Amino acid sequence: MDIVSPGFTGRRRGGTELPPGQYLTHEFPVLSAGPTPRIQTEHWEFTVTSETGEKYKWDWAALMALPAEEFTKDIHCVTRWSKLQTTWKGVSLDTLLADVETGADYAMAHSYGGYTTNLPLDDLLDGQSWIVYEYDGEPLDPEHGGPARLLVPHLYFWKSAKWVRGLVLSDIEDLGFWETAGYHEYGDPWKEQRYAGD
Amino acid sequence: MERTAIRRRLTWQVATVADVRRETETARTLVLEVPDWPGHVAGQHLDVRLTAPDGYRASRSYSIASAWSGSTIELTVEQVPDGEVSPYLVDVLKVGDPLEIRGPVGGWFVWKPEQDGPVQLIGGGSGVVPLRAMLRAHAGAGSTTPFRLLYSVRRPESVIYVSDLKELAASDDVDVRLVYTRDAPAGEPRVGRIDADVIAQYAFTPEDGATTYVCGPTPFVETVADLLVAAGHDPARVRTERFGPTGGPR
């Protein structure tokens, strides 16, 4: 339906490089469902559990020993802010999953603090996702998911689970924390998949 | 983390502004008439969409300030400096105007009357808005669940819902405490932010089994949530909603 808002002109703080419905910010807003977990790197661990129950584990030293990538990506939050050209350092999921035997279609990311989010496994591979531990050349702040978060920049930012502690692979799609609270199961910002049914 | 959710498609609806109320110099409550409103749970939010004559659109999310009571809902909007949507909602939109909305959204930062245990609400500034919906739902349901509100404001003139809060404070089931960070009214000697002492004095203890809802600007929520965890509260019983940037250099 098309209605005009009487007297509204808008500031047009967007641009063609932004997905529909997003506005540009230079800040770095924080959105989390509970208190910020503060995880020491010596207690950090990342686990991948395959659909057969096999576990693969990395502690912080093992993560640091893996080849890291530095890269720049745009990020898009479902609350409508987008931030362009953010610079990160981390390990590609291609590297972490290289020796994991799986035919699973789906992954559930689990975080310290209990957060979860679901993704198709294909969206984590082929240079599309990372476990990142630096933002803008500095260790990742706890408010932004430090010491390490998942980063999947082509999906809305709630898929980039903060304080990530593992992935559970599965043949069937389950729904994560926000997905069960009314948000879209996939979350493509360019298709404006914000809420269930979009 | 429970699995709620009826996964139905949300559509844009045209609401009509039925009334407006000035709350503070920078905040206004919009009373909206929404003929097909499906109902909501206290604490949920909705999207507002504005369309310029040339088709340009801007949308933002706002917490719902009222408990569900038929086809009327209330939003309280605080004007964001240099904002694109909030100045329009606070200063331009008038009674009788249409407003496109979509919702309700969110199933985590919510309170339902059937929920177990006491409830601690902690709000900073306009973070009191979804908490007010919870207080209204509590009163509307005739719930005897103990509720406490700790509300951090700069000064007496910054208090949103003044008369409402006075009325609620008179109820035996709700304890309302205001914490002034800049200027306090006469007879209120303490000026300062919520700290460990305030939490210890006014909030439920970890043993009370309360669910705590914290809403406000990000630095406020970070500080309060950390204080709660440090005081021994189970992080799983602390629900947060934040707005704005970190306040840090980035």
Contacts between the chains, C-beta under 8 A, distances in Angstrom:
chain1	res1	chain2	res2	distance
A	1	B	12	6.4
A	1	B	14	6.6
A	1	B	100	7.6
A	2	B	51	7.0
A	3	B	14	5.9
A	3	B	51	6.4
A	3	B	98	5.1
A	3	B	100	6.1
A	4	B	51	5.4
A	4	B	52	7.2
A	4	B	53	5.4
A	5	B	50	4.3
A	5	B	51	5.4
A	5	B	52	7.1
A	5	B	88	7.2
A	5	B	93	7.6
A	5	B	97	7.5
A	5	B	98	7.5
A	5	B	99	7.2
A	5	B	100	7.8
A	6	B	92	8.0
A	6	B	93	8.0
A	6	B	97	5.5
A	7	B	88	7.3
A	7	B	92	4.8
A	7	B	93	7.8
A	8	B	50	4.6
A	8	B	51	7.1
A	8	B	52	5.4
A	8	B	88	5.4
A	8	B	92	7.1
A	9	B	52	5.2
A	9	B	53	7.9
A	9	B	56	7.8
A	10	B	50	7.0
A	10	B	52	4.9
A	10	B	56	4.8
A	10	B	57	7.7
A	10	B	58	5.3
A	10	B	84	6.3
A	11	B	58	7.7
A	11	B	84	4.4
A	12	B	56	6.4
A	13	B	84	6.2
A	21	B	57	7.5
A	21	B	59	5.7
A	23	B	58	7.0
A	23	B	84	6.8
A	25	B	245	7.7
A	27	B	244	7.7
A	27	B	245	3.4
A	27	B	246	7.6
A	27	B	250	7.7
A	28	B	245	6.1
A	28	B	246	6.1
A	28	B	250	5.0
A	29	B	218	7.1
A	29	B	242	7.8
A	29	B	243	7.7
A	29	B	244	6.5
A	29	B	245	5.3
A	29	B	246	7.5
A	30	B	218	4.7
A	30	B	222	7.6
A	30	B	242	5.6
A	30	B	245	7.4
A	30	B	246	5.3
A	31	B	242	5.9
A	32	B	240	6.3
A	32	B	242	6.9
A	33	B	108	5.4
A	33	B	109	7.5
A	33	B	239	6.6
A	33	B	240	6.4
A	34	B	225	7.1
A	34	B	235	5.7
A	34	B	236	7.2
A	34	B	238	5.5
A	34	B	239	6.2
A	34	B	240	5.5
A	35	B	225	3.7
A	35	B	226	6.5
A	35	B	228	6.8
A	35	B	229	5.0
A	35	B	235	4.7
A	35	B	238	5.2
A	35	B	240	6.8
A	36	B	222	6.3
A	36	B	225	6.7
A	36	B	226	7.2
A	37	B	235	7.2
A	79	B	61	5.9
A	80	B	59	6.3
A	80	B	60	6.5
A	80	B	61	7.3
A	113	B	235	6.5
A	114	B	1	6.0
A	114	B	236	6.3
A	116	B	1	7.4
A	135	B	250	7.8
A	136	B	250	6.5
A	141	B	246	7.5
A	141	B	248	7.4
A	143	B	218	7.4
A	143	B	222	6.3
A	143	B	246	5.7
A	144	B	246	7.9
A	175	B	3	7.4
A	175	B	5	7.8
A	177	B	1	5.8
A	177	B	108	7.4
A	178	B	108	7.8
A	180	B	1	7.8
A	180	B	2	8.0
A	180	B	3	4.7
A	180	B	4	6.1
A	180	B	5	4.9
A	180	B	107	7.0
A	181	B	4	6.5
A	181	B	5	6.6
A	181	B	106	6.0
A	181	B	107	3.5
A	181	B	108	5.2
A	182	B	5	6.2
A	182	B	7	7.5
A	182	B	105	5.4
A	182	B	106	6.4
A	182	B	107	5.5
A	183	B	105	7.9
A	195	B	9	7.8
A	195	B	10	5.2
A	195	B	105	6.1
A	196	B	5	7.4
A	196	B	7	4.0
A	196	B	8	7.0
A	196	B	9	7.1
A	196	B	10	7.8
A	197	B	7	6.5
A	197	B	8	6.3
A	197	B	9	3.1
A	197	B	10	6.8
A	198	B	9	7.3
A	198	B	10	7.9
